[in-house]
């Protein structure tokens, strides 16, 4: 009887599914399929998150580069302003010298 049962399991697909159903394996397999599908969706979502994170880091890098350029411009403007103040002070000294002279 065991041998006949084992032979039916090996050769008869319908019989195999009936046995699986009675043992609750069909529900277990369906549950595994759902879990694997959910894992697939989670993996896809994670990939999208990584793509967005990489885009954000590129944007941060671009903003940082822009900020560095702005600070260079600020330094340049300060240097120009300092030169103007030096020239301004020199002119006032000349005016003072001319008034005294």
C-alpha positions in Angstrom: 0.0 0.0 0.0 2.8 2.4 0.8 4.5 1.7 -2.5 1.3 2.3 -4.4 0.7 5.6 -2.5 4.3 6.7 -3.3 3.9 5.7 -6.9 0.7 7.7 -7.2 2.4 10.7 -5.6 5.2 10.5 -8.2 3.0 9.8 -11.3 -0.4 11.3 -10.7 -0.4 15.1 -10.6 -4.1 15.4 -9.5 -3.5 12.9 -6.7 -0.5 14.9 -5.6 -2.5 18.1 -5.5 -5.3 16.4 -3.5 -2.8 15.2 -0.9 -1.2 18.6 -0.8 -4.5 20.2 -0.2 -5.4 17.8 2.5 -2.1 18.5 4.3 -2.7 22.3 4.0 0.3 22.6 1.7 -1.7 24.4 -1.0 -2.4 27.3 1.3 1.2 27.3 2.5 2.4 27.5 -1.1 0.0 30.3 -1.9 1.1 32.1 1.2 4.7 31.8 0.1 3.8 33.1 -3.4 2.2 36.1 -1.8 5.2 36.7 0.5 7.6 36.4 -2.5 5.5 38.9 -4.5 5.5 41.3 -1.6 9.2 40.9 -1.3 9.5 41.7 -5.0 7.4 44.8 -4.6 9.5 45.9 -1.6 12.7 45.4 -3.5 11.4 47.5 -6.4 10.4 50.2 -3.9 13.8 50.1 -2.3 15.5 50.4 -5.7 13.4 53.5 -6.4 14.3 55.0 -3.0 18.0 54.4 -3.8 17.6 56.1 -7.2 15.9 59.1 -5.5 18.6 59.2 -2.8 21.3 59.3 -5.5 19.5 62.1 -7.3 19.2 64.1 -4.1 23.0 63.6 -3.4 23.7 64.9 -6.9 21.5 67.9 -6.2 23.3 68.5 -2.9 26.6 68.4 -4.7 25.4 70.8 -7.3 24.0 73.2 -4.6 27.3 73.0 -2.7 29.3 73.9 -5.9 26.9 76.8 -6.5 27.4 77.9 -2.9 31.1 77.8 -3.3 30.9 80.0 -6.4 28.8 82.5 -4.4 31.3 82.6 -1.6 34.1 83.2 -4.2 32.0 86.1 -5.6 31.5 87.5 -2.0 35.3 87.3 -1.4 35.9 89.1 -4.7 33.3 91.8 -3.9 34.9 92.3 -0.4 38.3 92.7 -2.0 36.9 95.2 -4.5 35.1 97.0 -1.6 38.4 97.1 0.4 40.2 98.6 -2.6 37.4 101.2 -2.9 37.7 102.1 0.8 41.5 102.4 0.4 41.1 104.7 -2.6 38.3 106.6 -0.7 40.6 107.1 2.3 43.5 108.2 0.1 41.2 110.8 -1.5 40.2 112.1 1.9 43.8 112.4 2.9 44.5 114.4 -0.3 41.5 116.6 0.4 42.8 117.2 3.9 46.3 117.9 2.6 44.9 120.4 0.1 42.8 122.1 2.7 45.8 122.5 5.0 48.2 123.3 2.2 
